[in-house]
Amino acid sequence: MLVVKTKLKEFECKGIGLVALEHIKKWQKVWVYNPVIDLLMNKRSIPKEAESFYEEYAVEYEKNRILLSMDNARFINHSKNPNTKSLGYNKPNLATRDINIGEEITIDYATIDVNPIGFKVSEKSKARIP
């Protein structure tokens, strides 16, 4: 669940992304897991007709996927030089530097997803899930 004010913005050649509507300080929480907002599903429980949606918007952790379904966190784009980072499974995402109002919020998908679709990931950079 996002814990900062944000809005969606369309980026040319990139699609929809998430931008800050407030100044976010370095090490401030940006996202926290909340079971009311964020669905944790066993992959075998995903209905066939919903598989493509989960592949697009879910983050895979071992046998489960966490879907950021009821807020716009699923629109956080990938960056090799992100301004947020995850502290691990079910732990918060923090800003790694100050994020200004209107700036896109990004994360390195390789640090949050054991199988980031569409990105080449080295074994060294793959998400480490405690």
Steps between C-alpha positions, in 0.01 A plus 500: 500500500637837408551723804591816309287722276542412131331522163527319170675665207552388143862501385581510130655172379457350847132485586337578832712571806454623854608848610528656844242761607699580813866538585628159614805504723788256475421175693129595530258209450337507156317166507409253776332161472135516608290184453186711458650670190765253377394151399733210573408206279635151449581473128284187471197701624512757220208445259608433141318810374698717746846356427603771252398775747709338773795460264482873420445643850599240760835453668605138540637371830573127487162321468297815557431826327418825669262716300489870569143508385308768680737794468735631234820339632479257208595792272844552658738461207835323483827692512861392520551817709182493713397745770338232721603158625330207667616377838371152413189287496214662698735784598471863394641671194703808590617804307874471438529876453273803517223481238356830383138582424429395140793256486437144389527231769705201378643173627738236363270208414787254547500583872129428553414219261666159474397488133477855363327460164671670209825578684830317483602435860830363617500248785685759711224763472198270542271576792607341823189396690558425869 
